[in-house]
Amino acid sequence: MRRRSLRTIALYAGVALTCAILVFPIYWLVVTALSEPSQLRQLPPSFWPAEPRWGVFGQIMAERPILLWLGNSALAATGAVAISMVVSVLAGYSLSRFRVRGGQSLGLFILTAKMLPATLLVIPLFGIFRNLELIGSLWSIILAHATLIIPFTTWMLKGYFDTIPRELEQAAMVDGCSPLGAMVRVILPVSAPGLAATALYGFVLSWSDYAYARTFLTNAQDNWTANLGITTMKGEYISNWSDISAASILVALPILAIYLFLERYLVGGLTAGAEK
Amino acid sequence: MAGIRIDSVTKSYGGLAVLKAFSLDIADGEFVVLVGPSGCGKSTMLKILAGLEEATSGTISIGERDVTDLAPGDRDIAMVFQNYALYPHLTVRKNMGFGLKMRGTDAGEIDRRVNEAAKILGIDHLLERRPRALSGGQRQRVALGRAIVREPQAFLMDEPLSNLDAKLRVHTRAEISALHKRLRVTTIYVTHDQTEAMTMADRIVIMKDGVIQQIASPDVMFREPANLFVAGFIGSPGMNFLKAKALATGGSVTAKLFGHDVTLPVANAAALAGKEIVVGLRPEHIAAGPGQVSFAVSPRLIESLGSEQYVYVDLPEEHRREANSGGEDEARRTSLIARLINPEPRPLEATLTLSFDPARLHVFDAASGEAIR
């Protein structure tokens, strides 16, 4: 009994420590945003500012086009996720259901695209987009992000579709659906948690991109995404880290909101197949 | 409703043939059971019939229509799956009406048919529930209901009882039979359970390695099995097999069984003389106590089920067949099982006299396994 309670205490202590390690950067971001820039380098550091600058958020929204940047990020992420989901739902479903010669190798080949660092793809993508006259357009990062998202989401969805019994679409086909109709009317509604988890993953990937936006959108200020915009707040000689932190919090909020909204589906999506 | 004609259907995966020239005529309203061990091709045949798999060759007609190349939804059949395959995101009502909706049936008509089928199956109080809120037995009924509302030409059922517990299985088995008698819709039912096949079928099709072994009514299949495989598969416990040699004695043919010269019930005695044979004897045709052919045994194991006893006896060496590569149970090759009805309790150590009537024996060619009558 005593050994059991000790184990429980150790378990809770471990969980608390892990949470503290994970939450500390966010906490420090908030502390930095609310502190006067002059207080940031003091030793010992202050763990909560004496007079928090709550007005900093309104101030930077007035000074910088944060809402425009957020809108661009949302547009780019939504576009990239939409394209990625259409492609990866069809690809993942095909990999899961149809046995074709070389199908497995093709699936692995798709995954190798994910293994390449994003920066490696910047140069060829730049060449392609320049030929298509997309440099400076939001379409450049929508398509570039889709190339990043699709390989992984295809595999995520393939794994999810594998957990759905084939008999479901067979029953739908006997009931009069075409193979595509069975997928749309039965498999996709049943896969809602998996689709939500996959879409959120793609959205976060696109939202957090900097390299592609920096390469393709630098000369088009009206199309800057939030991450690209924030980096322009860093000066060559002086950087106001308090303002940058406050802007970072504003940029992180939409993702947090989406996560909380989709959390129910997300957990279902990530634990799919765990139930027997 | 319609009859079904399956003509020389084959199915191969690469070099592996899983169905070999399968031909079967099913009469309108008939209940046919495809039975056989795992991997015999019965489920593949059902899926080909449903249009869910493509036949390598051969044709299928439902009624007067050649449906070989039609999509599953165009064949006018309904299917009940082993795991029920209910749509988890739809209510029972919508599950049952899904097929009709796909066919553009009027909403009022869908409601009428769903309500009627639900009443027949006793699930009218479950119509607004989702499948996850149902028990296994209720899901099974919904799956049946989904098939019934379509009013199809034929029902295809792929081991629909195998996910139910033993008691519910017996109950549902009887319900499906009663439903078939009421609706008289042509039904093809796949199972690996010979008891289901025997109790439900108008005709049984028994399969092994993609080949039909025998097509017959349950009674005929039990009394006149076509070969060793059928004889061993049908009946529970399966038939006992004893290796022997046929000897011509006057106008009849005999075999030495348990030390007795036993006359074999075969018509063409002359052709059989001198042949290596396998004699089949059903466990329920062995009686306790002396009879026409009696032999004393020392039981290795006695299993009592109350109303009956299974007595396991080691077969004498001369009656044991050679081990084959067909995966036959070793215990079955070396033992004899007697099924004694209303037995007296008896200790395992006691010597027991068993007997049988030679007219009940089955005779098979040892080389080909075919029955000799």
Interface residues (C-beta under 8 A of the other chain):
Chain A: P165 E167 L168 Q170 A171 A172 M173 V174 D175 G176 C177 S178 G181 V186 P189 V190 A192
Chain B: K47 A50 G51 L52 A71 P72 G73 I77 A78 M79 F81 Q82 N83 A85 L86 Y87 P88 H89 F98 G99 M102 R103 R146 R150
